[in-house]
Amino acid sequence: MGSKITVHFVRPDGSVEAVEAETGESVMQAAVFNDVEGIEAECGGSCMCATCHVYFDDAVSSLLPEAEEEETVMLEDAAAEVRPTSRLSCQIKLTAEMDGIKVQIPDRQY
């Protein structure tokens, strides 16, 4: 795949889990491949559920692609509060510029 970067997953309690991921992977894959709790990914990354819902910092939003309509529709079914920085982690591919990003996990996915 690509080069290795670090992604920091911030749990609802504020604790942080840093994982190593490959560029080109989705944020969801980085979580699942590293057994990060709180990212359920029931549909396996097909944008068919909202169990990989996460929040990104405002500073990161400029690095993210625009949400497609199907992602926006799926977010309407998210169990946790949907915020302006809400995204489905299966739809965000990691790039070298994202090295060190923080991804906040919501308090629930169901």
N, CA and C atoms as an extended XYZ file, in Angstrom:
330
Properties=species:S:1:pos:R:3:atomname:S:1:resname:S:1:resid:I:1 pbc="F F F"
N         0.836       -1.191        0.000 N   MET     1
C         0.000        0.000        0.000 CA  MET     1
C         0.869        1.238        0.000 C   MET     1
N         0.712        2.047        1.035 N   GLY     2
C         1.447        3.300        1.069 CA  GLY     2
C         2.430        3.332        2.208 C   GLY     2
N         2.710        4.530        2.651 N   SER     3
C         3.631        4.704        3.768 CA  SER     3
C         2.867        4.633        5.085 C   SER     3
N         3.602        4.490        6.163 N   LYS     4
C         3.002        4.376        7.495 CA  LYS     4
C         2.795        5.770        8.087 C   LYS     4
N         1.628        5.945        8.723 N   ILE     5
C         1.351        7.163        9.473 CA  ILE     5
C         0.741        6.766       10.811 C   ILE     5
N         0.613        7.730       11.701 N   THR     6
C         0.014        7.494       13.007 CA  THR     6
C        -1.341        8.167       13.059 C   THR     6
N        -2.332        7.426       13.563 N   VAL     7
C        -3.678        7.943       13.778 CA  VAL     7
C        -3.980        7.809       15.260 C   VAL     7
N        -4.465        8.889       15.870 N   HIS     8
C        -4.799        8.903       17.294 CA  HIS     8
C        -6.315        8.820       17.440 C   HIS     8
N        -6.802        7.715       18.001 N   PHE     9
C        -8.227        7.554       18.250 CA  PHE     9
C        -8.507        7.990       19.683 C   PHE     9
N        -9.405        8.960       19.843 N   VAL    10
C        -9.746        9.511       21.149 CA  VAL    10
C       -11.077        8.897       21.584 C   VAL    10
N       -11.035        8.158       22.669 N   ARG    11
C       -12.243        7.509       23.190 CA  ARG    11
C       -13.139        8.534       23.890 C   ARG    11
N       -14.406        8.177       24.109 N   PRO    12
C       -15.323        9.102       24.800 CA  PRO    12
C       -14.838        9.536       26.182 C   PRO    12
N       -14.030        8.684       26.852 N   ASP    13
C       -13.518        9.044       28.183 CA  ASP    13
C       -12.272        9.925       28.117 C   ASP    13
N       -11.825       10.253       26.892 N   GLY    14
C       -10.662       11.119       26.722 CA  GLY    14
C        -9.350       10.383       26.544 C   GLY    14
N        -9.329        9.083       26.805 N   SER    15
C        -8.092        8.326       26.602 CA  SER    15
C        -7.809        8.208       25.109 C   SER    15
N        -6.539        8.076       24.777 N   VAL    16
C        -6.122        8.073       23.375 CA  VAL    16
C        -5.386        6.775       23.056 C   VAL    16
N        -5.716        6.209       21.905 N   GLU    17
C        -5.003        5.041       21.399 CA  GLU    17
C        -4.379        5.423       20.068 C   GLU    17
N        -3.049        5.408       20.019 N   ALA    18
C        -2.320        5.721       18.787 CA  ALA    18
C        -2.046        4.424       18.053 C   ALA    18
N        -2.370        4.420       16.756 N   VAL    19
C        -2.124        3.228       15.944 CA  VAL    19
C        -1.333        3.618       14.706 C   VAL    19
N        -0.599        2.643       14.182 N   GLU    20
C         0.123        2.826       12.932 CA  GLU    20
C        -0.768        2.315       11.808 C   GLU    20
N        -0.883        3.092       10.741 N   ALA    21
C        -1.741        2.724        9.622 CA  ALA    21
C        -1.025        3.026        8.312 C   ALA    21
N        -1.519        2.435        7.255 N   GLU    22
C        -0.966        2.657        5.912 CA  GLU    22
C        -1.761        3.746        5.208 C   GLU    22
N        -1.074        4.625        4.510 N   THR    23
C        -1.802        5.561        3.665 CA  THR    23
C        -2.548        4.740        2.612 C   THR    23
N        -3.716        5.216        2.234 N   GLY    24
C        -4.555        4.478        1.301 CA  GLY    24
C        -5.614        3.643        1.992 C   GLY    24
N        -5.375        3.269        3.254 N   GLU    25
C        -6.401        2.589        4.038 CA  GLU    25
C        -7.452        3.612        4.441 C   GLU    25
N        -8.634        3.133        4.787 N   SER    26
C        -9.630        4.042        5.354 CA  SER    26
C        -9.354        4.178        6.851 C   SER    26
N        -9.884        5.226        7.433 N   VAL    27
C        -9.770        5.409        8.880 CA  VAL    27
C       -10.415        4.219        9.582 C   VAL    27
N       -11.529        3.720        9.042 N   MET    28
C       -12.192        2.555        9.609 CA  MET    28
C       -11.271        1.342        9.600 C   MET    28
N       -10.590        1.092        8.476 N   GLN    29
C        -9.667       -0.043        8.406 CA  GLN    29
C        -8.553        0.106        9.432 C   GLN    29
N        -8.035        1.303        9.605 N   ALA    30
C        -6.982        1.528       10.603 CA  ALA    30
C        -7.485        1.140       11.989 C   ALA    30
N        -8.736        1.468       12.289 N   ALA    31
C        -9.312        1.126       13.592 CA  ALA    31
C        -9.522       -0.380       13.717 C   ALA    31
N       -10.147       -0.984       12.715 N   VAL    32
C       -10.467       -2.411       12.764 CA  VAL    32
C        -9.196       -3.263       12.780 C   VAL    32
N        -8.229       -2.945       11.918 N   PHE    33
C        -6.991       -3.724       11.851 CA  PHE    33
C        -6.190       -3.654       13.144 C   PHE    33
N        -6.427       -2.599       13.944 N   ASN    34
C        -5.696       -2.416       15.203 CA  ASN    34
C        -6.572       -2.636       16.430 C   ASN    34
N        -7.747       -3.256       16.230 N   ASP    35
C        -8.660       -3.600       17.336 CA  ASP    35
C        -9.026       -2.409       18.217 C   ASP    35
N        -9.268       -1.266       17.590 N   VAL    36
C        -9.685       -0.076       18.334 CA  VAL    36
C       -11.156       -0.244       18.710 C   VAL    36
N       -11.451       -0.176       19.995 N   GLU    37
C       -12.828       -0.321       20.454 CA  GLU    37
C       -13.636        0.923       20.096 C   GLU    37
N       -14.904        0.692       19.756 N   GLY    38
C       -15.803        1.804       19.488 CA  GLY    38
C       -16.086        2.036       18.017 C   GLY    38
N       -15.327        1.399       17.145 N   ILE    39
C       -15.591        1.444       15.703 CA  ILE    39
C       -16.106        0.050       15.338 C   ILE    39
N       -17.411       -0.062       15.158 N   GLU    40
C       -18.025       -1.378       14.926 CA  GLU    40
C       -17.903       -1.835       13.477 C   GLU    40
N       -18.142       -0.940       12.521 N   ALA    41
C       -17.988       -1.247       11.093 CA  ALA    41
C       -18.754       -2.486       10.671 C   ALA    41
N       -20.028       -2.545       11.048 N   GLU    42
C       -20.849       -3.725       10.760 CA  GLU    42
C       -20.920       -4.071        9.278 C   GLU    42
N       -20.938       -3.074        8.403 N   CYS    43
C       -21.086       -3.367        6.969 CA  CYS    43
C       -19.739       -3.585        6.287 C   CYS    43
N       -18.660       -3.475        7.031 N   GLY    44
C       -17.340       -3.730        6.468 CA  GLY    44
C       -16.797       -2.621        5.582 C   GLY    44
N       -17.387       -1.441        5.658 N   GLY    45
C       -16.869       -0.313        4.886 CA  GLY    45
C       -17.638       -0.017        3.623 C   GLY    45
N       -18.874       -0.490        3.530 N   SER    46
C       -19.682       -0.309        2.322 CA  SER    46
C       -20.594        0.914        2.372 C   SER    46
N       -20.464        1.732        3.403 N   CYS    47
C       -21.322        2.917        3.582 CA  CYS    47
C       -22.791        2.494        3.654 C   CYS    47
N       -23.038        1.379        4.351 N   MET    48
C       -24.397        0.849        4.469 CA  MET    48
C       -24.903        0.860        5.911 C   MET    48
N       -24.092        1.354        6.829 N   CYS    49
C       -24.514        1.471        8.218 CA  CYS    49
C       -23.853        2.744        8.750 C   CYS    49
N       -24.060        3.029        9.989 N   ALA    50
C       -23.404        4.208       10.559 CA  ALA    50
C       -22.618        3.836       11.802 C   ALA    50
N       -22.103        2.601       11.829 N   THR    51
C       -21.410        2.123       13.026 CA  THR    51
C       -19.907        2.387       13.003 C   THR    51
N       -19.466        3.215       12.067 N   CYS    52
C       -18.060        3.656       12.066 CA  CYS    52
C       -18.008        5.179       12.142 C   CYS    52
N       -19.089        5.772       12.646 N   HIS    53
C       -19.219        7.219       12.814 CA  HIS    53
C       -18.109        7.749       13.721 C   HIS    53
N       -17.469        8.823       13.305 N   VAL    54
C       -16.426        9.480       14.104 CA  VAL    54
C       -16.543       10.993       13.934 C   VAL    54
N       -15.810       11.700       14.774 N   TYR    55
C       -15.699       13.158       14.677 CA  TYR    55
C       -14.253       13.510       14.357 C   TYR    55
N       -14.067       14.460       13.465 N   PHE    56
C       -12.741       14.978       13.145 CA  PHE    56
C       -12.606       16.385       13.712 C   PHE    56
N       -11.401       16.785       14.070 N   ASP    57
C       -11.145       18.160       14.495 CA  ASP    57
C       -11.371       19.089       13.320 C   ASP    57
N       -11.776       20.318       13.617 N   ASP    58
C       -11.965       21.322       12.567 CA  ASP    58
C       -10.714       21.474       11.718 C   ASP    58
N        -9.534       21.404       12.349 N   ALA    59
C        -8.273       21.601       11.631 CA  ALA    59
C        -8.048       20.533       10.567 C   ALA    59
N        -8.618       19.350       10.754 N   VAL    60
C        -8.428       18.242        9.822 CA  VAL    60
C        -9.405       18.332        8.648 C   VAL    60
N       -10.506       19.033        8.846 N   SER    61
C       -11.562       19.035        7.833 CA  SER    61
C       -11.080       19.477        6.457 C   SER    61
N       -10.072       20.322        6.392 N   SER    62
C        -9.558       20.761        5.087 CA  SER    62
C        -8.843       19.616        4.350 C   SER    62
N        -8.453       18.576        5.068 N   LEU    63
C        -7.781       17.427        4.449 CA  LEU    63
C        -8.766       16.362        3.969 C   LEU    63
N       -10.039       16.516        4.330 N   LEU    64
C       -11.036       15.500        4.021 CA  LEU    64
C       -11.791       15.817        2.743 C   LEU    64
N       -12.138       14.776        1.984 N   PRO    65
C       -12.979       15.006        0.809 CA  PRO    65
C       -14.392       15.376        1.254 C   PRO    65
N       -15.144       16.011        0.384 N   GLU    66
C       -16.541       16.315        0.674 CA  GLU    66
C       -17.304       15.009        0.867 C   GLU    66
N       -18.278       15.021        1.760 N   ALA    67
C       -19.110       13.835        1.963 CA  ALA    67
C       -20.027       13.638        0.761 C   ALA    67
N       -20.099       12.402        0.301 N   GLU    68
C       -21.045       12.056       -0.766 CA  GLU    68
C       -22.446       11.980       -0.164 C   GLU    68
N       -23.450       12.043       -1.006 N   GLU    69
C       -24.834       12.029       -0.525 CA  GLU    69
C       -25.157       10.772        0.284 C   GLU    69
N       -24.669        9.599       -0.158 N   GLU    70
C       -24.999        8.369        0.578 CA  GLU    70
C       -24.403        8.384        1.987 C   GLU    70
N       -23.237        9.006        2.154 N   GLU    71
C       -22.656        9.127        3.500 CA  GLU    71
C       -23.504       10.048        4.358 C   GLU    71
N       -23.919       11.160        3.807 N   THR    72
C       -24.754       12.115        4.534 CA  THR    72
C       -26.061       11.472        4.976 C   THR    72
N       -26.660       10.684        4.093 N   VAL    73
C       -27.901        9.984        4.419 CA  VAL    73
C       -27.660        8.965        5.538 C   VAL    73
N       -26.569        8.215        5.460 N   MET    74
C       -26.265        7.225        6.495 CA  MET    74
C       -26.020        7.894        7.845 C   MET    74
N       -25.381        9.049        7.843 N   LEU    75
C       -25.121        9.749        9.102 CA  LEU    75
C       -26.412       10.138        9.815 C   LEU    75
N       -27.495       10.317        9.071 N   GLU    76
C       -28.778       10.633        9.695 CA  GLU    76
C       -29.234        9.511       10.620 C   GLU    76
N       -28.737        8.287       10.393 N   ASP    77
C       -29.100        7.137       11.220 CA  ASP    77
C       -28.083        6.842       12.321 C   ASP    77
N       -27.092        7.693       12.479 N   ALA    78
C       -26.080        7.470       13.509 CA  ALA    78
C       -26.716        7.512       14.894 C   ALA    78
N       -26.256        6.638       15.774 N   ALA    79
C       -26.811        6.565       17.127 CA  ALA    79
C       -26.382        7.746       17.990 C   ALA    79
N       -25.150        8.194       17.818 N   ALA    80
C       -24.629        9.306       18.615 CA  ALA    80
C       -24.960       10.634       17.931 C   ALA    80
N       -24.772       11.701       18.668 N   GLU    81
C       -25.016       13.043       18.145 CA  GLU    81
C       -24.227       13.265       16.851 C   GLU    81
N       -24.908       13.773       15.840 N   VAL    82
C       -24.245       14.117       14.585 CA  VAL    82
C       -23.844       15.590       14.679 C   VAL    82
N       -22.569       15.844       14.434 N   ARG    83
C       -21.997       17.196       14.516 CA  ARG    83
C       -21.529       17.627       13.138 C   ARG    83
N       -21.204       18.909       12.976 N   PRO    84
C       -20.676       19.357       11.681 CA  PRO    84
C       -19.406       18.621       11.262 C   PRO    84
N       -18.668       18.068       12.221 N   THR    85
C       -17.422       17.355       11.920 CA  THR    85
C       -17.617       15.839       11.866 C   THR    85
N       -18.877       15.380       11.876 N   SER    86
C       -19.172       13.946       11.801 CA  SER    86
C       -18.886       13.409       10.411 C   SER    86
N       -18.291       12.227       10.379 N   ARG    87
C       -18.067       11.505        9.114 CA  ARG    87
C       -18.139       10.017        9.393 C   ARG    87
N       -18.336        9.243        8.337 N   LEU    88
C       -18.210        7.795        8.441 CA  LEU    88
C       -16.756        7.470        8.139 C   LEU    88
N       -16.095        6.801        9.068 N   SER    89
C       -14.657        6.567        8.910 CA  SER    89
C       -14.330        5.652        7.736 C   SER    89
N       -15.313        4.886        7.249 N   CYS    90
C       -15.062        4.030        6.093 CA  CYS    90
C       -14.908        4.832        4.805 C   CYS    90
N       -15.335        6.083        4.814 N   GLN    91
C       -15.309        6.906        3.612 CA  GLN    91
C       -14.098        7.828        3.533 C   GLN    91
N       -13.238        7.785        4.547 N   ILE    92
C       -12.077        8.677        4.597 CA  ILE    92
C       -10.804        7.863        4.410 C   ILE    92
N       -10.123        8.076        3.302 N   LYS    93
C        -8.849        7.401        3.025 CA  LYS    93
C        -7.721        8.215        3.658 C   LYS    93
N        -6.801        7.512        4.291 N   LEU    94
C        -5.660        8.161        4.936 CA  LEU    94
C        -4.631        8.606        3.904 C   LEU    94
N        -4.109        9.806        4.108 N   THR    95
C        -3.056       10.347        3.257 CA  THR    95
C        -1.863       10.712        4.134 C   THR    95
N        -0.711       10.923        3.515 N   ALA    96
C         0.497       11.291        4.262 CA  ALA    96
C         0.285       12.575        5.060 C   ALA    96
N        -0.527       13.500        4.522 N   GLU    97
C        -0.792       14.770        5.208 CA  GLU    97
C        -1.576       14.581        6.506 C   GLU    97
N        -2.201       13.429        6.656 N   MET    98
C        -3.002       13.153        7.851 CA  MET    98
C        -2.194       12.549        8.989 C   MET    98
N        -0.905       12.385        8.816 N   ASP    99
C        -0.068       11.803        9.865 CA  ASP    99
C        -0.270       12.567       11.167 C   ASP    99
N        -0.617       11.830       12.217 N   GLY   100
C        -0.796       12.432       13.535 CA  GLY   100
C        -2.203       12.930       13.823 C   GLY   100
N        -3.166       12.715       12.922 N   ILE   101
C        -4.521       13.227       13.152 CA  ILE   101
C        -5.160       12.588       14.364 C   ILE   101
N        -6.121       13.325       14.924 N   LYS   102
C        -6.933       12.824       16.018 CA  LYS   102
C        -8.330       12.563       15.475 C   LYS   102
N        -8.855       11.401       15.815 N   VAL   103
C       -10.190       10.993       15.411 CA  VAL   103
C       -10.959       10.662       16.681 C   VAL   103
N       -12.040       11.385       16.936 N   GLN   104
C       -12.802       11.167       18.162 CA  GLN   104
C       -13.899       10.135       17.915 C   GLN   104
N       -13.956        9.139       18.795 N   ILE   105
C       -14.966        8.094       18.725 CA  ILE   105
C       -16.182        8.540       19.545 C   ILE   105
N       -17.395        8.464       18.984 N   PRO   106
C       -18.573        8.858       19.745 CA  PRO   106
C       -18.854        7.909       20.919 C   PRO   106
N       -19.756        8.312       21.779 N   ASP   107
C       -20.052        7.495       22.960 CA  ASP   107
C       -20.806        6.215       22.645 C   ASP   107
N       -21.390        6.121       21.455 N   ARG   108
C       -22.080        4.888       21.080 CA  ARG   108
C       -22.224        4.813       19.569 C   ARG   108
N       -22.352        3.582       19.049 N   GLN   109
C       -22.567        3.358       17.613 CA  GLN   109
C       -23.948        2.742       17.354 C   GLN   109
N       -24.629        2.336       18.416 N   TYR   110
C       -25.955        1.725       18.269 CA  TYR   110
C       -26.993        2.612       18.901 C   TYR   110
